[in-house]
């Protein structure tokens, strides 16, 4: 039987229409692929897609938290090691507010047979005398990309990227007498000539602890400022969110350079948190000069995993709390006295050429005490151990919810001066809904039985109208580290504290707080 011509016509029209739709979809798909390839060739390491996720408000409103590579890798860390630690930071710690992944010093130094912290002439610099990542350790930096690819990957993990930088200019740039770059990417000219590294270097003011490698620059000259501006333009292009500026504070105090960089950072569209160090022999008077220009400032020397290092922090933390420095005004936001990193977990040794290879020497009680002091003093919290070898104890101590609540939201933090007991330090702070936080530290070399009058401990942290009849406080307590309810507390607080340990308490003294679960 012969097929109906009308039916045949409709069939061909249907086929033709379907083929047309398919061809259009194929064209759009090929166009999409073309544009993707074109964009990736133009800049495969573009990291500016994170800008929409970066807050433009005040910087460091609460004490920053993160991870820094120094305690576990010294200067030797490479790209794979850094990114693998960042993945743990993202997957395990970011939900607890740890957001900065920071590569510490000498990321530009070549890893060769005679390399060390103090070796000169081994740094990778660009044509303008600026340090750039060693491509052997940071392969994605090849081709002039610097840290763009690393920063992009960090941002994709939901983290922020930080780097360590040194004072002034490198002696390597001085020896090469590299030209200074101006704001247009050309050689800086003034007075009819091109300015170079030797024109801005103050060779009589080297970095005190790395004199063969870095020295100060003349920030009063246009060329000196142009060099600093070129540095931070580069860091901004890479996608840096955090800068740890070393050899400018403490025994190496360089007020002019700190303030010059602070002014440069104010002009950046993206907020970059500004941290300065080291903190050896820092005084409140010294901090007063720069706290408004930074977001973090070290107030101690390097803190390693020994009781002798840790115990020196109590006096320093007390003095800065009494001086009202905790959470004071800072660069485009807030500033925080910094007690240094937490040397917990899998570590290396100071200034070593070896990566992580040993456990922290601090006891568990000492680590709890250190975490508690850092929280009560509201110091920034930066993990120091190799996160790839994270142990359950370190995880528990550094993510304890009550301790992190103290760190984030407490106020009026200070050491109590009205109670003087040998080898004891007592800190207090207020919570946001009536809680009172109390921490008692045993600095002695043996276990100590402690009994203190409750009124003496709490009187500075609770208002008279919140007290019970007769002026006595009605409070219930919770022991944070023992995870134990203490019930109602009236006359005294009594407990046993291990050698170098602490007791950390949450006291609920208002009806509103009493209904709130700890």
C-alpha positions as CSV (number, residue, x, y, z in Angstrom):
1,X,0.0,0.0,0.0
2,X,1.3,3.4,-1.0
3,X,2.2,5.8,2.0
4,X,0.1,8.9,2.4
5,X,2.0,12.0,0.9
6,X,0.8,14.3,3.6
7,X,2.0,11.9,6.3
8,X,5.4,11.6,4.6
9,X,5.7,15.4,4.5
10,X,5.0,15.8,8.2
11,X,7.6,13.1,9.0
12,X,10.3,14.9,7.1
13,X,9.4,18.2,8.7
14,X,9.6,16.6,12.1
15,X,13.1,15.1,11.3
16,X,14.3,18.4,9.9
17,X,13.1,20.3,13.0
18,X,14.8,17.8,15.3
19,X,18.1,18.0,13.3
20,X,18.0,21.8,13.5
21,X,17.5,21.8,17.2
22,X,20.3,19.3,17.7
23,X,22.6,21.4,15.5
24,X,21.8,24.5,17.5
25,X,22.5,22.8,20.8
26,X,25.8,21.4,19.4
27,X,26.8,24.9,18.3
28,X,26.1,26.4,21.7
29,X,28.1,23.6,23.4
30,X,31.1,24.1,21.1
31,X,30.9,27.9,21.7
32,X,30.9,27.3,25.5
33,X,34.0,25.0,25.2
34,X,35.7,27.6,23.0
35,X,35.1,30.4,25.6
36,X,36.3,28.2,28.5
37,X,39.5,27.3,26.7
38,X,40.1,30.9,25.6
39,X,39.7,32.1,29.2
40,X,41.9,29.4,30.7
41,X,44.7,30.3,28.2
42,X,44.4,34.0,29.1
43,X,45.0,33.3,32.8
44,X,44.6,29.8,34.1
45,X,45.5,30.8,37.6
46,X,43.1,33.8,38.0
47,X,42.1,33.9,41.6
48,X,39.8,36.9,41.6
49,X,36.7,34.8,41.5
50,X,36.9,34.7,45.3
51,X,36.3,38.4,45.7
52,X,32.6,38.1,45.9
53,X,33.0,35.9,48.9
54,X,35.5,38.2,50.7
55,X,33.9,40.6,53.2
56,X,34.5,44.2,52.6
57,X,33.6,45.3,56.2
58,X,35.9,45.8,59.2
59,X,39.0,43.6,59.4
60,X,39.7,41.1,62.2
61,X,36.5,41.9,64.1
62,X,37.3,38.9,66.2
63,X,40.7,37.3,66.9
64,X,41.8,35.6,63.6
65,X,42.1,31.8,63.5
66,X,44.0,29.6,61.1
67,X,47.1,27.5,60.4
68,X,50.7,28.6,59.9
69,X,53.4,26.3,58.4
70,X,56.3,27.4,60.6
71,X,56.1,25.1,63.6
72,X,55.8,22.0,61.5
73,X,57.9,22.9,58.4
74,X,60.2,25.8,59.4
75,X,61.0,27.3,55.9
76,X,61.0,24.1,53.9
77,X,57.3,23.6,53.0
78,X,56.4,23.0,49.4
79,X,53.2,23.4,47.4
80,X,51.8,19.9,47.9
81,X,52.5,19.9,51.6
82,X,50.9,23.3,52.0
83,X,47.7,22.4,50.0
84,X,47.3,19.1,51.8
85,X,47.4,20.8,55.2
86,X,44.9,23.4,53.9
87,X,42.5,20.6,52.9
88,X,42.5,19.4,56.4
89,X,42.0,22.9,57.7
90,X,39.0,23.3,55.4
91,X,37.5,19.9,56.0
92,X,38.0,19.7,59.7
93,X,38.7,23.1,61.2
94,X,37.0,25.8,59.1
95,X,33.6,25.1,60.8
96,X,35.3,26.1,64.0
97,X,36.3,29.5,62.6
98,X,39.9,28.6,61.5
99,X,40.0,30.2,58.1
100,X,43.6,31.5,57.3
101,X,46.1,29.2,55.7
102,X,49.5,30.9,56.0
103,X,52.8,29.9,54.4
104,X,55.6,31.1,56.7
105,X,59.0,32.5,55.8
106,X,61.4,32.0,52.9
107,X,59.0,30.5,50.3
108,X,61.3,32.2,47.8
109,X,64.5,30.4,49.0
110,X,66.0,27.7,46.8
111,X,66.2,24.3,48.5
112,X,69.8,23.4,47.6
113,X,72.6,21.7,49.5
114,X,73.9,24.7,51.4
115,X,70.5,26.4,52.0
116,X,69.6,27.5,55.5
117,X,67.6,30.3,57.2
118,X,70.7,32.5,57.3
119,X,72.1,31.7,53.8
120,X,72.2,34.7,51.4
121,X,72.1,34.8,47.6
122,X,69.7,31.9,47.2
123,X,66.4,33.7,46.9
124,X,64.2,33.9,43.8
125,X,63.4,37.5,42.9
126,X,61.8,39.1,39.8
127,X,63.3,41.9,37.7
128,X,62.0,44.5,40.2
129,X,63.8,42.9,43.2
130,X,60.6,41.4,44.6
131,X,60.6,37.9,46.1
132,X,58.6,35.3,44.2
133,X,58.0,31.6,45.0
134,X,60.8,29.1,44.4
135,X,59.4,27.3,41.4
136,X,61.1,24.0,42.4
137,X,59.0,24.0,45.6
138,X,56.0,25.9,44.2
139,X,55.6,24.6,40.6
140,X,52.4,26.4,39.8
141,X,54.3,29.7,40.2
142,X,56.2,29.1,36.9
143,X,55.4,31.4,34.1
144,X,55.1,34.5,36.3
145,X,52.0,33.3,38.2
146,X,53.5,33.6,41.6
147,X,51.0,32.4,44.2
148,X,47.9,33.0,42.1
149,X,47.2,29.3,41.6
150,X,47.8,28.4,45.3
151,X,45.6,31.3,46.4
152,X,42.8,30.3,44.0
153,X,42.8,26.7,45.4
154,X,42.8,28.0,49.0
155,X,39.8,30.2,48.2
156,X,38.0,27.3,46.5
157,X,38.4,25.5,49.8
158,X,36.5,28.3,51.5
159,X,39.7,29.5,53.2
160,X,41.8,32.7,53.1
161,X,45.4,32.7,51.9
162,X,48.3,34.3,53.9
163,X,52.0,34.8,53.4
164,X,55.0,35.7,55.5
165,X,57.1,38.6,54.3
166,X,60.3,40.2,55.6
167,X,61.5,43.7,56.5
168,X,62.5,46.1,53.8
169,X,64.4,44.7,50.8
170,X,66.6,41.6,50.3
171,X,70.4,41.9,50.1
172,X,70.0,39.9,46.9
173,X,68.1,42.7,45.2
174,X,70.6,45.2,46.6
175,X,73.5,43.2,45.1
176,X,71.8,43.0,41.8
177,X,70.8,46.6,42.1
178,X,67.4,45.9,40.5
179,X,65.3,48.9,39.4
180,X,62.3,50.0,41.4
181,X,58.9,49.6,39.7
182,X,56.4,52.5,39.6
183,X,52.6,52.3,39.7
184,X,52.5,51.9,35.9
185,X,54.7,48.9,35.8
186,X,57.7,50.9,34.5
187,X,61.0,51.8,36.1
188,X,60.6,54.5,38.8
189,X,62.1,57.8,37.6
190,X,62.7,60.9,39.7
191,X,65.3,63.7,39.3
192,X,66.0,62.6,35.7
193,X,67.1,59.1,36.6
194,X,66.0,55.6,37.3
195,X,66.0,54.6,40.9
196,X,67.4,51.2,42.0
197,X,67.6,49.0,45.1
198,X,70.8,50.6,46.3
199,X,69.2,54.0,46.3
200,X,66.6,53.0,48.9
201,X,68.4,50.4,51.0
202,X,69.5,51.4,54.5
203,X,72.3,48.9,54.8
204,X,73.1,50.1,58.3
205,X,69.7,49.0,59.5
206,X,69.6,45.3,58.7
207,X,67.2,42.7,60.1
208,X,68.6,41.9,63.5
209,X,68.0,38.1,63.2
210,X,68.7,37.8,59.5
211,X,71.3,40.5,58.8
212,X,72.9,38.9,55.7
213,X,69.5,38.6,53.9
214,X,67.3,41.7,54.6
215,X,67.7,45.3,55.4
216,X,65.5,48.4,55.9
217,X,64.5,50.8,53.2
218,X,64.1,54.6,53.2
219,X,60.4,55.1,53.5
220,X,60.8,58.9,53.3
221,X,61.8,58.7,49.7
222,X,59.3,58.3,46.8
223,X,61.3,55.4,45.4
224,X,61.2,53.6,48.8
225,X,57.4,54.0,49.0
226,X,57.2,52.9,45.3
227,X,59.0,49.7,46.1
228,X,56.6,48.9,49.0
229,X,53.6,49.7,46.8
230,X,55.0,47.4,44.1
231,X,55.3,44.6,46.7
232,X,51.7,44.8,47.9
233,X,50.4,45.3,44.4
234,X,51.9,41.9,43.6
235,X,50.5,40.3,46.7
236,X,47.1,41.8,45.9
237,X,47.3,40.4,42.4
238,X,48.1,37.0,43.8
239,X,45.0,37.0,46.0
240,X,46.7,37.3,49.4
241,X,44.3,37.9,52.3
242,X,46.7,37.9,55.2
243,X,50.3,39.3,55.5
244,X,52.6,38.4,58.4
245,X,55.3,41.1,58.3
246,X,58.4,40.0,60.2
247,X,61.5,41.8,61.6
248,X,59.7,45.1,62.1
249,X,58.5,44.8,65.8
250,X,60.0,44.0,69.2
251,X,63.8,44.2,69.1
252,X,63.6,45.0,65.4
253,X,61.0,47.8,65.7
254,X,60.5,49.8,62.5
255,X,57.6,52.1,63.1
256,X,58.1,53.9,59.7
257,X,57.8,50.8,57.6
258,X,54.8,49.5,59.6
259,X,52.9,52.8,59.1
260,X,53.9,53.0,55.4
261,X,52.5,49.6,54.7
262,X,49.4,50.2,56.7
263,X,48.6,53.2,54.5
264,X,49.2,51.1,51.4
265,X,46.8,48.4,52.7
266,X,44.1,51.0,53.4
267,X,44.0,51.7,49.7
268,X,43.4,48.1,48.6
269,X,39.9,47.2,47.5
270,X,40.2,43.8,49.1
271,X,40.8,43.7,52.9
272,X,44.2,42.2,53.8
273,X,44.7,41.4,57.5
274,X,48.1,42.9,58.6
275,X,50.1,41.1,61.3
276,X,53.5,42.1,62.6
277,X,56.3,40.3,64.4
278,X,58.5,39.3,66.2
279,X,57.4,40.2,69.7
280,X,60.7,39.9,71.7
281,X,60.8,42.6,74.4
282,X,57.6,44.2,73.2
283,X,56.1,46.6,75.7
284,X,52.6,48.1,75.9
285,X,54.2,51.5,75.2
286,X,55.7,50.2,72.0
287,X,52.4,48.6,71.0
288,X,50.6,51.9,71.6
289,X,52.5,53.4,68.8
290,X,51.3,50.9,66.1
291,X,48.2,49.1,67.3
292,X,45.9,51.4,65.3
293,X,47.8,50.6,62.1
294,X,47.7,46.8,62.3
295,X,45.3,43.9,63.0
296,X,47.7,41.6,64.9
297,X,51.0,42.3,66.7
298,X,53.2,39.7,68.4
299,X,53.9,40.5,72.0
300,X,56.3,37.6,72.8
301,X,59.3,35.8,71.2
302,X,58.7,32.6,69.3
303,X,56.7,30.2,71.4
304,X,57.9,26.6,71.0
305,X,56.6,23.4,72.8
306,X,58.4,23.9,76.2
307,X,57.0,25.0,79.5
308,X,59.7,27.6,79.8
309,X,58.5,29.3,76.6
310,X,54.8,29.0,77.5
311,X,55.1,30.2,81.1
312,X,56.6,33.5,80.0
313,X,53.3,34.4,78.4
314,X,51.4,34.9,81.6
315,X,52.9,38.2,82.6
316,X,52.8,39.5,79.0
317,X,49.1,38.6,78.6
318,X,48.3,40.2,81.9
319,X,50.0,43.4,81.1
320,X,48.3,43.8,77.7
321,X,44.9,43.0,79.1
322,X,45.3,45.5,81.9
323,X,46.4,48.1,79.4
324,X,43.1,47.7,77.4
325,X,44.8,46.4,74.3
326,X,42.5,43.4,73.7
327,X,40.3,44.1,70.7
328,X,41.2,47.8,70.4
329,X,41.0,49.8,67.2
330,X,43.2,48.6,64.4
331,X,43.7,48.9,60.7
332,X,40.3,49.4,59.1
333,X,38.9,47.3,62.0
334,X,40.3,45.7,65.2
335,X,43.8,44.8,66.5
336,X,44.8,41.9,68.8
337,X,47.9,41.2,70.9
338,X,49.3,38.0,69.5
339,X,50.8,35.3,71.8
340,X,52.1,33.3,68.8
341,X,51.1,30.0,67.3
342,X,49.9,26.8,69.2
343,X,52.8,24.3,69.0
344,X,50.6,21.2,69.3
345,X,50.8,18.0,67.3
346,X,53.5,17.0,64.8
347,X,56.3,19.5,64.7
348,X,59.8,20.4,63.5
349,X,62.5,22.3,65.3
350,X,63.3,26.0,65.2
351,X,65.1,27.1,62.0
352,X,65.4,23.5,60.9
353,X,66.0,22.3,57.3
354,X,63.8,19.3,58.3
355,X,60.1,19.0,58.1
356,X,57.8,17.6,60.8
357,X,59.3,14.7,62.6
358,X,58.3,14.7,66.3
359,X,55.4,15.1,68.6
360,X,54.9,18.2,70.7
361,X,56.8,18.1,74.0
362,X,54.0,19.8,75.9
363,X,51.9,17.5,78.1
364,X,48.1,17.3,77.5
365,X,47.5,19.5,80.7
366,X,50.0,22.1,79.4
367,X,48.2,22.2,76.0
368,X,44.9,22.6,77.7
369,X,46.3,25.4,79.8
370,X,47.9,27.1,76.8
371,X,44.6,26.9,74.8
372,X,42.7,28.3,77.7
373,X,45.1,31.3,78.3
374,X,45.0,32.1,74.5
375,X,41.2,32.1,74.7
376,X,41.0,34.2,77.9
377,X,43.5,36.7,76.5
378,X,41.8,36.6,73.1
379,X,45.0,36.0,71.3
380,X,44.7,35.0,67.6
381,X,44.6,31.2,67.3
382,X,47.0,29.7,64.7
383,X,47.6,26.0,64.7
384,X,51.2,25.0,64.2
385,X,51.4,21.3,63.8
386,X,51.3,19.2,60.6
387,X,47.5,18.7,60.1
388,X,48.1,15.7,57.9
389,X,49.1,13.8,61.1
390,X,46.3,15.2,63.3
391,X,45.7,13.3,66.6
392,X,42.5,13.2,68.4
393,X,43.8,15.0,71.5
394,X,45.0,18.0,69.5
395,X,41.7,18.1,67.6
396,X,39.7,18.0,70.9
397,X,41.7,20.7,72.6
398,X,41.7,23.1,69.6
399,X,38.0,22.7,68.8
400,X,36.5,22.7,72.3
401,X,33.2,24.6,71.8
402,X,33.2,26.4,75.2
403,X,36.8,27.5,74.9
404,X,36.2,28.8,71.4
405,X,33.1,30.7,72.6
406,X,35.2,32.4,75.2
407,X,37.8,33.3,72.5
408,X,35.2,34.7,70.2
409,X,32.6,36.5,72.3
410,X,33.9,37.2,75.8
411,X,34.6,40.7,77.1
412,X,36.3,42.4,80.0
413,X,39.1,39.7,79.9
414,X,41.8,40.2,82.5
415,X,43.8,38.5,85.2
416,X,42.4,39.0,88.7
417,X,44.7,41.2,90.8
418,X,42.8,40.8,94.1
419,X,43.7,37.1,94.6
420,X,47.4,36.4,95.2
421,X,48.3,32.8,95.7
422,X,51.8,31.4,95.0
423,X,52.1,29.7,91.6
424,X,48.4,30.5,90.7
425,X,47.1,32.9,88.0
426,X,43.3,33.5,87.8
427,X,41.6,35.1,84.8
428,X,38.0,36.2,84.4
429,X,35.8,37.4,81.6
430,X,32.1,38.1,80.8
431,X,29.9,36.2,78.4
432,X,27.3,37.7,76.1
433,X,24.2,36.6,78.1
434,X,25.4,36.8,81.7
435,X,27.9,34.0,81.8
436,X,31.1,34.5,83.7
437,X,34.2,32.7,82.6
438,X,36.9,31.8,85.1
439,X,40.3,30.1,84.5
440,X,42.7,29.1,87.2
441,X,46.3,28.2,86.2
442,X,48.8,26.3,88.2
443,X,52.3,27.4,87.3
444,X,53.9,25.3,90.0
445,X,55.8,22.1,89.6
446,X,53.4,19.9,91.5
447,X,49.6,19.3,91.9
448,X,47.9,22.0,93.9
449,X,44.7,21.9,96.0
450,X,42.9,25.3,95.6
451,X,40.1,26.9,97.6
452,X,39.1,30.5,96.9
453,X,36.2,32.6,98.1
454,X,33.6,32.7,95.4
455,X,32.9,36.4,96.0
456,X,36.6,37.3,95.5
457,X,36.6,35.5,92.1
458,X,33.3,36.8,90.7
459,X,32.7,40.2,92.2
460,X,34.2,42.1,89.3
461,X,32.2,40.3,86.6
462,X,28.6,40.4,87.9
463,X,26.3,43.3,88.5
464,X,24.7,43.9,91.9
465,X,21.2,43.6,90.5
466,X,21.9,40.1,89.3
467,X,22.7,38.8,92.7
468,X,20.5,36.9,95.1
469,X,19.1,38.1,98.4
470,X,21.6,39.5,100.9
471,X,24.0,40.4,98.0
472,X,25.1,36.8,97.5
473,X,25.5,35.4,94.0
474,X,23.3,32.5,92.9
475,X,25.4,30.7,90.2
476,X,25.7,27.3,88.7
477,X,29.0,26.1,87.2
478,X,30.4,23.8,84.5
479,X,34.0,22.6,84.3
480,X,34.9,22.8,80.7
481,X,37.9,20.4,80.5
482,X,36.4,17.8,82.9
483,X,33.0,18.2,81.2
484,X,31.3,18.2,84.6
485,X,28.4,20.1,86.1
486,X,29.3,21.7,89.4
487,X,25.8,22.6,90.6
488,X,25.0,25.7,92.6
489,X,28.0,27.6,93.9
490,X,27.7,29.9,97.0
491,X,30.7,30.4,99.3
492,X,33.8,28.8,97.9
493,X,35.4,27.2,94.8
494,X,37.6,24.2,95.6
495,X,39.4,22.0,93.1
496,X,42.7,20.2,92.4
497,X,44.9,21.5,89.6
498,X,47.6,19.3,88.1
499,X,51.2,20.6,87.5
500,X,51.1,23.2,84.7
501,X,47.4,22.6,84.3
502,X,44.3,24.7,84.6
503,X,40.6,24.6,85.6
504,X,38.3,26.5,83.2
505,X,34.8,27.2,84.3
506,X,31.5,28.6,82.9
507,X,29.4,30.2,85.6
508,X,25.8,31.0,84.9
509,X,24.5,33.8,87.1
510,X,21.4,35.2,85.4
511,X,18.0,33.6,84.7
512,X,18.6,34.1,81.0
513,X,22.0,32.3,81.1
514,X,20.7,29.6,83.4
515,X,18.3,28.5,80.7
516,X,20.9,28.4,78.0
517,X,22.6,25.1,77.5
518,X,26.4,25.0,77.8
